[in-house]
Amino acid sequence: MNNRNSLIPVPFRNTTLFLVDIDGVPYTPMKPVVEGMGLDWKSQHVKITQNQRFSTCMVEITMQMPGDDQRRAVSCLPLRKLPGWLMTIHPNKVKPDIRETVIAYQNECDDALWDYWTQGQAINPRNTASDHAFISRELAIAIYIAEAAARMLRMSDTSKIRMLTKIAESEHISPAFLPDYVDEPLVRAITPLLKEIEHPLGHRVAKIVNPALEAMGILEHLSRKSTGNTIKWFWSLTEEGLQYGRNETSPNNPRETQPLFFVERFPELLKRLEAYTGVKPV
């Protein structure tokens, strides 16, 4: 681990914690730890900065965390100091619904991160000695990338299952434990939906429909780099657009999305589209 400030994802319980390599010394961003325990980051950050034992060794590193759209200053504590901070949290003083989680973090969190730093894997201490479950660093990174892609591209649950299936297969793990699909509402591409009702917009999707949906905040144009550093553009449903459909992985390239629209809600979307474009059936 000799890459300065490299961000290393570490799966832990139902979330992902991180390690940061600073000149060969392991640090951990504290916000994911605090929020993973169910605690409020702002109040805990104040307590950390007011405690000289931790504030003097805490560093601010500018980086882009998963789910964020820009680089920010991230408060990181040396991993060797994490056990001491964990013990400053009194389980009997937190809300009853997070008490078990806090205790679990105190018992397992620092060990899991240290195992990942020294061994490249985290062993689940809750399993029996004969049935240890571990996750390799390569698998953790693959899951981290998949999670980031699912958030940024707002992929459907079915697409997420497809990604997890490919990750499992690449690690020679049987994906039989995953469902084949998620029972989601029926969706179709917008061109056949329009042509099926013989709407004049059915032959003008590229020139009128997609730009109109973009202007309405339903679609957005995203890009990716392809071989040769050329830019490939593709459409994706926005947060607002997800009320009318879902983003599936494109059959042409798994790094692109294909917007599909809910059949039941399409009439509502069509009314908005007609009002915006002024194009209606004759």
Secondary structure per residue as TSV (DSSP state, phi and psi in degrees):
chain	resnum	aa	ss	phi	psi
A	1	M	-	360.0	77.6
A	2	N	-	-113.6	10.4
A	3	N	S	-87.9	119.5
A	4	R	T	-63.7	131.6
A	5	N	T	61.4	25.9
A	6	S	E	-72.9	134.6
A	7	L	E	-92.5	122.3
A	8	I	E	-115.9	113.9
A	9	P	E	-75.8	138.4
A	10	V	E	-129.9	106.9
A	11	P	E	-61.7	133.3
A	12	F	E	-147.7	120.4
A	13	R	T	51.5	-120.8
A	14	N	T	-104.0	21.2
A	15	T	E	-142.9	-170.7
A	16	T	E	-127.9	123.8
A	17	L	E	-99.6	176.0
A	18	F	E	-140.2	152.2
A	19	L	E	-117.1	147.4
A	20	V	E	-125.3	126.9
A	21	D	E	-88.7	111.6
A	22	I	E	-115.7	98.6
A	23	D	T	53.5	41.8
A	24	G	T	83.8	3.2
A	25	V	E	-109.1	129.0
A	26	P	E	-79.7	128.7
A	27	Y	E	-121.3	160.8
A	28	T	E	-130.8	130.1
A	29	P	E	-62.0	129.4
A	30	M	H	-83.0	-26.5
A	31	K	H	-59.9	-46.9
A	32	P	H	-60.4	-34.2
A	33	V	H	-66.9	-49.0
A	34	V	H	-62.1	-48.7
A	35	E	H	-70.6	-30.2
A	36	G	H	-63.7	-29.7
A	37	M	T	-78.3	-12.6
A	38	G	T	93.0	12.3
A	39	L	-	-95.7	162.4
A	40	D	-	-82.8	124.5
A	41	W	H	-66.9	-43.4
A	42	K	H	-59.1	-46.9
A	43	S	H	-69.1	-38.7
A	44	Q	H	-69.3	-34.2
A	45	H	H	-63.4	-40.5
A	46	V	H	-61.7	-43.9
A	47	K	H	-63.9	-39.1
A	48	I	H	-65.5	-44.7
A	49	T	H	-69.7	-22.7
A	50	Q	H	-88.6	-9.2
A	51	N	-	-97.5	109.4
A	52	Q	H	-60.5	-29.0
A	53	R	H	-60.0	-33.4
A	54	F	H	-106.5	-34.0
A	55	S	H	-64.8	-31.3
A	56	T	T	-73.1	-19.6
A	57	C	T	-112.2	-5.2
A	58	M	-	-75.9	140.3
A	59	V	E	-121.7	152.1
A	60	E	E	-105.0	119.0
A	61	I	E	-116.0	128.5
A	62	T	E	-82.7	117.3
A	63	M	E	-157.9	168.6
A	64	Q	-	-104.9	115.5
A	65	M	-	-85.7	155.6
A	66	P	T	-56.0	136.4
A	67	G	T	87.8	-11.3
A	68	D	-	-95.3	154.8
A	69	D	S	-104.2	5.6
A	70	Q	S	-156.9	166.7
A	71	R	-	-79.2	137.6
A	72	R	E	-139.8	165.5
A	73	A	E	-75.1	124.4
A	74	V	E	-114.7	126.9
A	75	S	E	-79.6	120.7
A	76	C	E	-124.0	139.8
A	77	L	E	-112.6	140.0
A	78	P	E	-56.2	138.5
A	79	L	G	-58.1	-33.1
A	80	R	G	-65.7	-20.7
A	81	K	G	-92.2	-12.5
A	82	L	H	-60.7	-43.7
A	83	P	H	-57.3	-39.7
A	84	G	H	-64.0	-41.3
A	85	W	H	-67.2	-41.2
A	86	L	H	-57.0	-35.2
A	87	M	T	-76.1	-8.6
A	88	T	T	-79.6	-12.0
A	89	I	S	-89.4	122.0
A	90	H	-	-97.2	111.0
A	91	P	G	-54.8	-31.9
A	92	N	G	-75.5	-6.0
A	93	K	G	-106.6	-2.0
A	94	V	S	-98.6	170.8
A	95	K	-	-61.9	141.4
A	96	P	H	-56.0	-32.6
A	97	D	H	-73.7	-14.0
A	98	I	H	-113.7	1.6
A	99	R	H	-59.8	-44.0
A	100	E	H	-63.2	-39.3
A	101	T	H	-65.9	-43.1
A	102	V	H	-59.1	-45.7
A	103	I	H	-62.8	-40.2
A	104	A	H	-63.0	-41.9
A	105	Y	H	-62.7	-42.1
A	106	Q	H	-63.9	-33.2
A	107	N	H	-85.1	-28.4
A	108	E	H	-123.7	-28.1
A	109	C	H	-59.0	-53.5
A	110	D	H	-65.4	-35.7
A	111	D	H	-65.9	-41.6
A	112	A	H	-62.6	-44.3
A	113	L	H	-66.1	-41.2
A	114	W	H	-66.7	-41.8
A	115	D	H	-59.7	-39.0
A	116	Y	H	-67.6	-37.9
A	117	W	H	-68.1	-42.1
A	118	T	H	-89.8	-29.1
A	119	Q	H	-117.3	-12.3
A	120	G	S	77.7	13.7
A	121	Q	E	-156.1	156.0
A	122	A	E	-118.0	123.8
A	123	I	E	-95.1	133.7
A	124	N	-	-78.2	111.8
A	125	P	T	-70.6	-11.4
A	126	R	T	-82.0	-10.3
A	127	N	S	-84.6	160.8
A	128	T	-	-72.2	162.1
A	129	A	T	-61.9	-29.0
A	130	S	T	-88.1	-2.0
A	131	D	S	-139.0	51.6
A	132	H	-	-68.8	137.7
A	133	A	-	-110.7	124.7
A	134	F	E	-132.2	157.7
A	135	I	E	-121.9	123.2
A	136	S	E	-68.9	160.0
A	137	R	H	-62.2	-38.4
A	138	E	H	-62.7	-42.7
A	139	L	H	-66.9	-39.6
A	140	A	H	-62.9	-41.1
A	141	I	H	-66.2	-40.3
A	142	A	H	-62.2	-42.5
A	143	I	H	-66.2	-40.2
A	144	Y	H	-60.9	-44.9
A	145	I	H	-64.4	-41.4
A	146	A	H	-62.8	-42.4
A	147	E	H	-62.6	-42.8
A	148	A	H	-64.0	-42.9
A	149	A	H	-63.8	-41.6
A	150	A	H	-62.9	-37.7
A	151	R	H	-72.0	-47.6
A	152	M	H	-68.4	-36.4
A	153	L	H	-95.8	-1.3
A	154	R	T	52.2	51.6
A	155	M	B	-73.4	153.1
A	156	S	-	-71.3	165.3
A	157	D	H	-63.5	-36.1
A	158	T	H	-63.1	-41.5
A	159	S	H	-65.2	-36.8
A	160	K	H	-62.7	-40.0
A	161	I	H	-63.2	-40.0
A	162	R	H	-62.0	-41.7
A	163	M	H	-64.0	-44.7
A	164	L	H	-63.9	-35.8
A	165	T	H	-61.9	-45.0
A	166	K	H	-65.1	-38.7
A	167	I	H	-64.0	-44.8
A	168	A	H	-60.8	-44.8
A	169	E	H	-63.6	-37.4
A	170	S	H	-66.5	-26.0
A	171	E	T	-96.6	11.0
A	172	H	T	59.8	37.4
A	173	I	-	-109.6	131.9
A	174	S	-	-66.5	126.7
A	175	P	G	-86.5	16.9
A	176	A	G	-62.3	-22.9
A	177	F	G	-74.8	-14.2
A	178	L	S	-88.7	144.6
A	179	P	-	-69.1	154.1
A	180	D	S	-69.9	-30.6
A	181	Y	-	-162.7	169.3
A	182	V	-	-108.2	137.7
A	183	D	-	-70.3	94.1
A	184	E	-	-115.9	160.8
A	185	P	-	-58.6	150.7
A	186	L	-	-63.1	132.2
A	187	V	E	-129.5	154.9
A	188	R	E	-146.2	160.1
A	189	A	-	-68.7	155.2
A	190	I	H	-71.4	-31.5
A	191	T	H	-61.8	-52.8
A	192	P	H	-63.9	-30.4
A	193	L	H	-63.3	-41.0
A	194	L	H	-73.6	-42.6
A	195	K	H	-68.8	-30.2
A	196	E	H	-61.6	-33.3
A	197	I	T	-100.1	12.2
A	198	E	T	54.7	42.5
A	199	H	-	-82.1	138.2
A	200	P	G	-59.1	-23.6
A	201	L	G	-72.7	-13.3
A	202	G	G	-61.5	-24.9
A	203	H	G	-102.4	10.1
A	204	R	-	-134.7	32.4
A	205	V	I	-63.9	-48.9
A	206	A	I	-67.0	-40.3
A	207	K	I	-84.8	-33.0
A	208	I	I	-118.6	-50.3
A	209	V	I	-65.2	-55.4
A	210	N	H	-61.8	-45.9
A	211	P	H	-60.3	-37.1
A	212	A	H	-65.6	-44.1
A	213	L	H	-64.5	-32.2
A	214	E	H	-67.0	-44.7
A	215	A	H	-65.0	-29.7
A	216	M	T	-81.2	-6.1
A	217	G	T	84.5	13.8
A	218	I	S	-89.4	-39.7
A	219	L	E	-116.7	158.7
A	220	E	E	-139.9	148.7
A	221	H	E	-90.9	120.4
A	222	L	E	-111.8	162.9
A	223	S	E	-135.9	159.7
A	224	R	E	-146.2	157.5
A	225	K	E	-88.4	136.0
A	226	S	-	-109.2	-175.0
A	227	T	G	-60.0	140.7
A	228	G	G	82.9	8.5
A	229	N	G	62.5	20.7
A	230	T	-	-78.3	154.9
A	231	I	E	-98.5	127.5
A	232	K	E	-108.6	131.7
A	233	W	E	-105.8	145.5
A	234	F	E	-150.6	161.5
A	235	W	E	-95.5	149.0
A	236	S	E	-146.5	140.9
A	237	L	E	-70.3	136.4
A	238	T	-	-79.1	179.1
A	239	E	T	-57.2	-43.3
A	240	E	T	-67.2	-37.7
A	241	G	G	-66.9	-22.0
A	242	L	G	-66.0	-12.0
A	243	Q	G	-74.2	-16.9
A	244	Y	T	-108.9	-3.6
A	245	G	E	180.0	-161.3
A	246	R	E	-147.4	158.4
A	247	N	E	-95.2	120.2
A	248	E	E	-103.4	157.2
A	249	T	E	-67.1	138.5
A	250	S	-	-69.6	138.4
A	251	P	S	-67.5	-17.9
A	252	N	S	-82.8	-32.8
A	253	N	-	-159.4	126.0
A	254	P	T	-66.4	-10.4
A	255	R	T	-90.7	5.6
A	256	E	S	-122.0	159.0
A	257	T	E	-107.1	157.1
A	258	Q	E	-126.4	112.7
A	259	P	E	-69.2	128.0
A	260	L	E	-122.1	146.3
A	261	F	E	-113.2	141.7
A	262	F	E	-63.7	127.1
A	263	V	T	-61.8	-41.0
A	264	E	T	-68.2	-30.0
A	265	R	T	-98.7	-1.2
A	266	F	H	-62.3	-39.4
A	267	P	H	-55.9	-38.2
A	268	E	H	-65.7	-43.4
A	269	L	H	-65.7	-38.2
A	270	L	H	-63.1	-38.5
A	271	K	H	-61.0	-42.9
A	272	R	H	-64.8	-40.0
A	273	L	H	-66.0	-42.8
A	274	E	H	-65.2	-40.4
A	275	A	H	-64.8	-35.1
A	276	Y	H	-75.5	-45.2
A	277	T	H	-87.1	-22.3
A	278	G	-	76.3	8.4
A	279	V	-	-99.5	121.0
A	280	K	-	-133.8	161.1
A	281	P	-	-58.9	144.5
A	282	V	-	-70.8	360.0
